[in-house]
Amino acid sequence: VHGSLARAGKVRAQTPKVEKQEHKKKKRGRAFRRIQYNRRFTNVATSGAGRRRGPNSNAA
């Protein structure tokens, strides 16, 4: 075991509590697939040398 169990849960215990927020309900079924398609294929952003940008990329 790496480190003693006395330190278990240290980080979670010291992070400030943030209340859950209200969110709009997500579209589902056909409508959600349509959003996915548009996100992935219609406005494809390329970066640099003709490579597609990944969905998690935060580069401007």
A tleap script that builds the chain and sets N, CA, C and O, in Angstrom:
source leaprc.protein.ff14SB
mol = sequence {
  NVAL HIE GLY SER LEU ALA ARG ALA GLY LYS
  VAL ARG ALA GLN THR PRO LYS VAL GLU LYS
  GLN GLU HIE LYS LYS LYS LYS ARG GLY ARG
  ALA PHE ARG ARG ILE GLN TYR ASN ARG ARG
  PHE THR ASN VAL ALA THR SER GLY ALA GLY
  ARG ARG ARG GLY PRO ASN SER ASN ALA CALA
}
set mol.1.N position { 0.854 -1.189 0.000 }
set mol.1.CA position { 0.000 0.000 0.000 }
set mol.1.C position { 0.890 1.239 0.000 }
set mol.1.O position { 1.851 1.324 0.764 }
set mol.2.N position { 0.566 2.179 -0.848 }
set mol.2.CA position { 1.353 3.414 -0.919 }
set mol.2.C position { 0.809 4.423 0.081 }
set mol.2.O position { -0.247 5.008 -0.157 }
set mol.3.N position { 1.483 4.634 1.159 }
set mol.3.CA position { 1.037 5.622 2.133 }
set mol.3.C position { 0.038 5.040 3.106 }
set mol.3.O position { -0.615 4.035 2.826 }
set mol.4.N position { -0.072 5.686 4.255 }
set mol.4.CA position { -0.934 5.154 5.310 }
set mol.4.C position { -2.397 5.475 5.039 }
set mol.4.O position { -2.720 6.407 4.303 }
set mol.5.N position { -3.265 4.693 5.643 }
set mol.5.CA position { -4.699 4.899 5.459 }
set mol.5.C position { -5.208 6.087 6.260 }
set mol.5.O position { -6.375 6.463 6.146 }
set mol.6.N position { -4.339 6.679 7.069 }
set mol.6.CA position { -4.732 7.863 7.836 }
set mol.6.C position { -5.014 9.039 6.905 }
set mol.6.O position { -5.787 9.939 7.235 }
set mol.7.N position { -4.366 9.016 5.722 }
set mol.7.CA position { -4.540 10.129 4.782 }
set mol.7.C position { -5.688 9.896 3.803 }
set mol.7.O position { -5.911 10.709 2.907 }
set mol.8.N position { -6.412 8.798 3.966 }
set mol.8.CA position { -7.467 8.472 3.006 }
set mol.8.C position { -8.562 9.538 3.028 }
set mol.8.O position { -9.045 9.915 4.096 }
set mol.9.N position { -8.948 10.019 1.858 }
set mol.9.CA position { -10.028 10.995 1.757 }
set mol.9.C position { -9.613 12.415 2.074 }
set mol.9.O position { -10.471 13.279 2.257 }
set mol.10.N position { -8.314 12.679 2.145 }
set mol.10.CA position { -7.826 14.006 2.528 }
set mol.10.C position { -8.287 15.092 1.562 }
set mol.10.O position { -8.826 16.115 1.984 }
set mol.11.N position { -8.079 14.874 0.285 }
set mol.11.CA position { -8.370 15.912 -0.701 }
set mol.11.C position { -9.861 16.212 -0.767 }
set mol.11.O position { -10.263 17.375 -0.784 }
set mol.12.N position { -10.672 15.177 -0.805 }
set mol.12.CA position { -12.114 15.387 -0.882 }
set mol.12.C position { -12.632 16.125 0.349 }
set mol.12.O position { -13.527 16.966 0.255 }
set mol.13.N position { -12.050 15.793 1.514 }
set mol.13.CA position { -12.487 16.424 2.754 }
set mol.13.C position { -12.171 17.913 2.784 }
set mol.13.O position { -12.897 18.685 3.410 }
set mol.14.N position { -11.090 18.328 2.114 }
set mol.14.CA position { -10.707 19.740 2.217 }
set mol.14.C position { -11.194 20.599 1.054 }
set mol.14.O position { -10.953 21.806 1.042 }
set mol.15.N position { -11.879 20.000 0.072 }
set mol.15.CA position { -12.416 20.824 -1.011 }
set mol.15.C position { -13.723 21.455 -0.559 }
set mol.15.O position { -14.515 20.820 0.137 }
set mol.16.N position { -13.952 22.718 -0.958 }
set mol.16.CA position { -15.175 23.398 -0.532 }
set mol.16.C position { -16.415 22.765 -1.151 }
set mol.16.O position { -16.388 22.330 -2.302 }
set mol.17.N position { -17.501 22.716 -0.384 }
set mol.17.CA position { -18.747 22.117 -0.856 }
set mol.17.C position { -19.403 23.067 -1.840 }
set mol.17.O position { -19.554 24.255 -1.559 }
set mol.18.N position { -19.791 22.545 -2.990 }
set mol.18.CA position { -20.492 23.351 -3.984 }
set mol.18.C position { -21.845 22.705 -4.226 }
set mol.18.O position { -21.924 21.518 -4.540 }
set mol.19.N position { -22.912 23.488 -4.080 }
set mol.19.CA position { -24.262 22.952 -4.254 }
set mol.19.C position { -24.497 22.561 -5.703 }
set mol.19.O position { -23.935 23.168 -6.615 }
set mol.20.N position { -25.329 21.548 -5.917 }
set mol.20.CA position { -25.690 21.137 -7.271 }
set mol.20.C position { -26.506 22.250 -7.924 }
set mol.20.O position { -27.273 22.945 -7.257 }
set mol.21.N position { -26.330 22.410 -9.246 }
set mol.21.CA position { -27.052 23.450 -9.967 }
set mol.21.C position { -28.190 22.851 -10.771 }
set mol.21.O position { -28.185 21.666 -11.101 }
set mol.22.N position { -29.166 23.696 -11.079 }
set mol.22.CA position { -30.268 23.276 -11.945 }
set mol.22.C position { -29.751 23.258 -13.386 }
set mol.22.O position { -29.003 24.145 -13.796 }
set mol.23.N position { -30.157 22.245 -14.142 }
set mol.23.CA position { -29.756 22.167 -15.545 }
set mol.23.C position { -30.987 21.962 -16.410 }
set mol.23.O position { -31.985 21.390 -15.974 }
set mol.24.N position { -30.897 22.442 -17.654 }
set mol.24.CA position { -31.957 22.136 -18.606 }
set mol.24.C position { -31.908 20.647 -18.907 }
set mol.24.O position { -30.831 20.051 -18.905 }
set mol.25.N position { -33.051 20.042 -19.164 }
set mol.25.CA position { -33.032 18.615 -19.490 }
set mol.25.C position { -32.423 18.422 -20.870 }
set mol.25.O position { -32.637 19.235 -21.769 }
set mol.26.N position { -31.664 17.345 -21.034 }
set mol.26.CA position { -31.020 17.073 -22.311 }
set mol.26.C position { -32.021 16.490 -23.285 }
set mol.26.O position { -32.950 15.786 -22.891 }
set mol.27.N position { -31.826 16.787 -24.559 }
set mol.27.CA position { -32.656 16.165 -25.585 }
set mol.27.C position { -32.296 14.695 -25.663 }
set mol.27.O position { -31.162 14.320 -25.367 }
set mol.28.N position { -33.245 13.857 -26.058 }
set mol.28.CA position { -32.942 12.434 -26.153 }
set mol.28.C position { -33.515 11.842 -27.426 }
set mol.28.O position { -34.354 12.438 -28.102 }
set mol.29.N position { -33.029 10.644 -27.727 }
set mol.29.CA position { -33.517 9.967 -28.919 }
set mol.29.C position { -33.022 10.614 -30.194 }
set mol.29.O position { -31.848 10.969 -30.309 }
set mol.30.N position { -33.927 10.767 -31.155 }
set mol.30.CA position { -33.589 11.317 -32.460 }
set mol.30.C position { -32.986 12.707 -32.362 }
set mol.30.O position { -32.011 13.012 -33.049 }
set mol.31.N position { -33.549 13.542 -31.522 }
set mol.31.CA position { -33.102 14.927 -31.407 }
set mol.31.C position { -31.665 15.010 -30.900 }
set mol.31.O position { -30.886 15.845 -31.359 }
set mol.32.N position { -31.321 14.145 -29.957 }
set mol.32.CA position { -29.964 14.152 -29.416 }
set mol.32.C position { -28.967 13.669 -30.455 }
set mol.32.O position { -27.873 14.218 -30.583 }
set mol.33.N position { -29.359 12.623 -31.208 }
set mol.33.CA position { -28.488 12.121 -32.277 }
set mol.33.C position { -28.227 13.216 -33.305 }
set mol.33.O position { -27.125 13.311 -33.844 }
set mol.34.N position { -29.222 14.031 -33.574 }
set mol.34.CA position { -29.086 15.122 -34.532 }
set mol.34.C position { -28.056 16.131 -34.038 }
set mol.34.O position { -27.214 16.597 -34.807 }
set mol.35.N position { -28.127 16.465 -32.755 }
set mol.35.CA position { -27.148 17.379 -32.164 }
set mol.35.C position { -25.748 16.787 -32.257 }
set mol.35.O position { -24.794 17.483 -32.602 }
set mol.36.N position { -25.630 15.485 -31.944 }
set mol.36.CA position { -24.339 14.801 -32.020 }
set mol.36.C position { -23.763 14.862 -33.430 }
set mol.36.O position { -22.581 15.151 -33.616 }
set mol.37.N position { -24.609 14.587 -34.418 }
set mol.37.CA position { -24.164 14.593 -35.807 }
set mol.37.C position { -23.640 15.973 -36.184 }
set mol.37.O position { -22.569 16.109 -36.775 }
set mol.38.N position { -24.420 16.997 -35.829 }
set mol.38.CA position { -24.004 18.358 -36.159 }
set mol.38.C position { -22.700 18.728 -35.472 }
set mol.38.O position { -21.835 19.370 -36.068 }
set mol.39.N position { -22.566 18.327 -34.238 }
set mol.39.CA position { -21.361 18.637 -33.478 }
set mol.39.C position { -20.142 17.961 -34.100 }
set mol.39.O position { -19.061 18.548 -34.151 }
set mol.40.N position { -20.316 16.719 -34.576 }
set mol.40.CA position { -19.171 15.956 -35.065 }
set mol.40.C position { -18.823 16.177 -36.528 }
set mol.40.O position { -17.648 16.143 -36.893 }
set mol.41.N position { -19.832 16.405 -37.377 }
set mol.41.CA position { -19.543 16.390 -38.806 }
set mol.41.C position { -19.820 17.675 -39.566 }
set mol.41.O position { -19.160 17.920 -40.576 }
set mol.42.N position { -20.761 18.509 -39.136 }
set mol.42.CA position { -21.094 19.661 -39.968 }
set mol.42.C position { -20.141 20.824 -39.768 }
set mol.42.O position { -19.654 21.394 -40.744 }
set mol.43.N position { -19.863 21.190 -38.517 }
set mol.43.CA position { -18.908 22.285 -38.307 }
set mol.43.C position { -17.598 21.732 -37.757 }
set mol.43.O position { -17.200 22.044 -36.634 }
set mol.44.N position { -16.929 20.900 -38.569 }
set mol.44.CA position { -15.664 20.298 -38.139 }
set mol.44.C position { -14.571 21.355 -38.108 }
set mol.44.O position { -14.340 22.053 -39.096 }
set mol.45.N position { -13.907 21.465 -36.977 }
set mol.45.CA position { -12.807 22.408 -36.841 }
set mol.45.C position { -11.499 21.653 -37.029 }
set mol.45.O position { -11.268 20.623 -36.397 }
set mol.46.N position { -10.648 22.177 -37.903 }
set mol.46.CA position { -9.351 21.535 -38.104 }
set mol.46.C position { -8.274 22.387 -37.445 }
set mol.46.O position { -8.396 23.609 -37.367 }
set mol.47.N position { -7.232 21.738 -36.978 }
set mol.47.CA position { -6.145 22.482 -36.348 }
set mol.47.C position { -4.859 22.220 -37.119 }
set mol.47.O position { -4.494 21.071 -37.368 }
set mol.48.N position { -4.192 23.274 -37.485 }
set mol.48.CA position { -2.863 23.145 -38.075 }
set mol.48.C position { -2.812 22.331 -39.344 }
set mol.48.O position { -3.420 22.705 -40.347 }
set mol.49.N position { -2.085 21.208 -39.318 }
set mol.49.CA position { -1.762 20.448 -40.522 }
set mol.49.C position { -2.890 19.519 -40.955 }
set mol.49.O position { -2.658 18.326 -41.154 }
set mol.50.N position { -4.088 20.033 -41.103 }
set mol.50.CA position { -5.196 19.240 -41.617 }
set mol.50.C position { -5.705 18.161 -40.692 }
set mol.50.O position { -6.433 17.266 -41.121 }
set mol.51.N position { -5.333 18.231 -39.429 }
set mol.51.CA position { -5.805 17.227 -38.477 }
set mol.51.C position { -7.072 17.724 -37.816 }
set mol.51.O position { -7.214 18.914 -37.536 }
set mol.52.N position { -7.996 16.803 -37.567 }
set mol.52.CA position { -9.228 17.194 -36.889 }
set mol.52.C position { -8.968 17.454 -35.420 }
set mol.52.O position { -8.139 16.792 -34.795 }
set mol.53.N position { -9.678 18.418 -34.878 }
set mol.53.CA position { -9.528 18.729 -33.462 }
set mol.53.C position { -10.406 17.787 -32.654 }
set mol.53.O position { -11.552 17.540 -33.029 }
set mol.54.N position { -9.895 17.264 -31.568 }
set mol.54.CA position { -10.664 16.344 -30.744 }
set mol.54.C position { -11.809 17.042 -30.027 }
set mol.54.O position { -11.781 18.263 -29.871 }
set mol.55.N position { -12.818 16.291 -29.587 }
set mol.55.CA position { -13.992 16.873 -28.957 }
set mol.55.C position { -13.714 17.511 -27.597 }
set mol.55.O position { -14.534 18.275 -27.089 }
set mol.56.N position { -12.567 17.200 -27.011 }
set mol.56.CA position { -12.259 17.748 -25.693 }
set mol.56.C position { -11.210 18.846 -25.761 }
set mol.56.O position { -10.696 19.283 -24.731 }
set mol.57.N position { -10.892 19.291 -26.967 }
set mol.57.CA position { -9.849 20.293 -27.136 }
set mol.57.C position { -10.367 21.673 -26.772 }
set mol.57.O position { -11.440 22.075 -27.222 }
set mol.58.N position { -9.611 22.401 -25.960 }
set mol.58.CA position { -10.014 23.746 -25.558 }
set mol.58.C position { -9.181 24.816 -26.248 }
set mol.58.O position { -9.250 25.988 -25.877 }
set mol.59.N position { -8.394 24.427 -27.250 }
set mol.59.CA position { -7.574 25.392 -27.972 }
set mol.59.C position { -8.470 26.341 -28.760 }
set mol.59.O position { -9.468 25.924 -29.348 }
set mol.60.N position { -8.106 27.613 -28.766 }
set mol.60.CA position { -8.936 28.625 -29.423 }
set mol.60.C position { -8.885 28.538 -30.938 }
set mol.60.O position { -9.535 29.328 -31.624 }
savepdb mol mol.pdb
quit
